[in-house]
Amino acid sequence: MVNSKEFAKRLEKVMQYYELSAAGFADKINVGRSSISHILSGRNKPSLDFVLKIVEQFQEVELYWLLNGKGIFPKSNTETSTPSSIEVENNSTQKPIQPSIEKSNSSATKNFSEAIQPTSSKKKIQKIVIFYEDRSFDAFEN
């Protein structure tokens, strides 16, 4: 979960780095000006759409740094980019799970969910999202 106060501090750093006022920043990422004000004041938490707009508009902003403070800002051009897309629920057709996992034990015939499911947990995997360096992603549902 995102700490709203810490997120607001990081958002302020981004605005200072790009020398943008709250209004200018809102215009740049195409959100209402009140959205910025409410997030900075701690009244509202950032939405997924809001975070994605920042990461898409400002290439130097690393998603993980923005969300939880891990990583660096601004990210350097020489480092490999980290995944910066987040799966958004939609009604589009999604690919079925068809993993190609190399197994060291060739007699293992478990399906994908069983292969990665913790044996001590009763939790079932619902969705796996794979993020690529080119900012695209694939989502697989069980």
C-alpha positions as CSV (number, residue, x, y, z in Angstrom):
1,M,0.0,0.0,0.0
2,V,1.2,3.5,-0.9
3,N,2.0,5.8,2.0
4,S,0.2,9.0,1.0
5,K,2.4,11.4,2.9
6,E,5.6,9.9,1.4
7,F,4.0,9.7,-2.0
8,A,3.2,13.4,-1.8
9,K,6.8,14.2,-0.9
10,R,8.1,12.3,-3.9
11,L,5.5,14.0,-6.1
12,E,6.7,17.4,-4.9
13,K,10.3,16.3,-5.8
14,V,9.2,15.5,-9.3
15,M,7.4,18.8,-9.7
16,Q,10.5,20.7,-8.4
17,Y,12.8,18.7,-10.7
18,Y,10.7,19.7,-13.8
19,E,10.2,23.2,-12.3
20,L,6.4,22.9,-12.6
21,S,3.7,24.3,-10.3
22,A,0.9,22.1,-9.2
23,A,-1.3,23.6,-11.9
24,G,1.4,23.1,-14.6
25,F,2.0,19.6,-13.5
26,A,-1.7,18.8,-13.6
27,D,-1.9,20.2,-17.1
28,K,1.1,18.2,-18.2
29,I,-0.3,14.9,-17.1
30,N,-3.8,15.8,-18.1
31,V,-5.6,15.6,-14.7
32,G,-7.7,18.1,-12.8
33,R,-5.8,20.7,-10.8
34,S,-7.7,19.7,-7.7
35,S,-6.3,16.1,-8.0
36,I,-2.8,17.4,-7.4
37,S,-3.9,19.6,-4.5
38,H,-5.9,16.7,-2.9
39,I,-2.9,14.3,-3.2
40,L,-0.4,16.8,-1.9
41,S,-2.6,17.7,1.1
42,G,-3.1,14.0,1.9
43,R,-6.9,14.2,1.4
44,N,-6.8,11.6,-1.5
45,K,-4.6,8.7,-2.4
46,P,-3.2,8.6,-5.9
47,S,-5.2,6.5,-8.3
48,L,-3.6,3.9,-10.6
49,D,-4.4,6.1,-13.6
50,F,-2.8,9.1,-12.0
51,V,0.5,7.2,-11.3
52,L,0.6,5.8,-14.8
53,K,0.2,9.2,-16.3
54,I,3.2,10.5,-14.3
55,V,5.4,7.6,-15.3
56,E,4.3,7.8,-19.0
57,Q,4.8,11.6,-19.2
58,F,8.1,11.8,-17.3
59,Q,10.6,9.2,-18.4
60,E,13.0,9.9,-15.6
61,V,10.4,8.9,-12.9
62,E,10.8,5.3,-11.9
63,L,7.5,3.6,-11.0
64,Y,8.9,1.8,-7.9
65,W,10.5,5.0,-6.6
66,L,7.3,7.0,-7.1
67,L,5.2,4.4,-5.3
68,N,7.4,3.3,-2.4
69,G,10.6,5.3,-2.5
70,K,12.8,2.4,-3.6
71,G,15.1,3.1,-6.5
72,I,16.4,6.5,-7.7
73,F,15.1,9.7,-9.1
74,P,15.8,10.8,-11.7
75,K,16.7,7.5,-13.2
76,S,19.8,7.6,-15.3
77,N,19.8,6.9,-19.0
78,T,22.4,4.2,-18.7
79,E,20.5,1.9,-16.3
80,T,18.1,-0.6,-17.7
81,S,14.6,0.5,-17.3
82,T,12.3,-1.2,-14.8
83,P,8.8,-2.2,-15.5
84,S,6.7,0.9,-15.4
85,S,3.2,-0.4,-16.4
86,I,0.6,-1.7,-14.1
87,E,-2.1,-4.1,-15.2
88,V,-5.5,-2.4,-15.3
89,E,-8.6,-4.5,-15.1
90,N,-10.3,-4.4,-18.5
91,N,-12.8,-6.5,-20.4
92,S,-10.4,-7.3,-23.3
93,T,-9.7,-10.9,-24.1
94,Q,-6.6,-12.1,-22.2
95,K,-4.3,-14.9,-23.2
96,P,-4.7,-18.2,-21.4
97,I,-1.8,-19.4,-19.3
98,Q,0.6,-21.4,-21.4
99,P,3.9,-21.3,-19.6
100,S,7.0,-22.8,-21.0
101,I,8.9,-23.5,-17.8
102,E,12.1,-25.6,-17.9
103,K,12.0,-28.1,-15.0
104,S,15.0,-29.7,-13.6
105,N,12.9,-32.8,-12.8
106,S,11.5,-34.0,-16.1
107,S,9.0,-36.2,-14.2
108,A,7.3,-33.1,-12.8
109,T,3.9,-32.9,-14.4
110,K,2.3,-30.2,-12.2
111,N,0.4,-27.5,-14.0
112,F,1.6,-23.9,-13.8
113,S,-0.5,-22.9,-10.8
114,E,0.6,-25.9,-8.8
115,A,4.3,-25.4,-9.8
116,I,4.4,-21.9,-8.3
117,Q,1.8,-22.3,-5.6
118,P,3.2,-22.4,-2.1
119,T,2.4,-25.7,-0.5
120,S,1.6,-24.3,2.9
121,S,-0.8,-21.7,1.6
122,K,-4.5,-22.0,0.8
123,K,-4.3,-18.9,-1.4
124,K,-4.8,-19.5,-5.1
125,I,-3.1,-17.5,-7.9
126,Q,-5.6,-15.4,-9.8
127,K,-3.5,-13.3,-12.1
128,I,0.1,-13.1,-13.3
129,V,1.3,-10.0,-15.0
130,I,4.6,-9.9,-16.9
131,F,6.2,-6.4,-17.5
132,Y,8.6,-5.9,-20.4
133,E,11.3,-3.2,-20.7
134,D,9.5,-1.6,-23.6
135,R,6.6,-0.7,-21.2
136,S,4.3,-3.4,-22.5
137,F,2.9,-6.2,-20.5
138,D,1.0,-9.5,-20.7
139,A,-1.6,-10.6,-18.3
140,F,-2.5,-14.2,-17.6
141,E,-5.6,-15.3,-15.5
142,N,-6.0,-18.6,-13.9
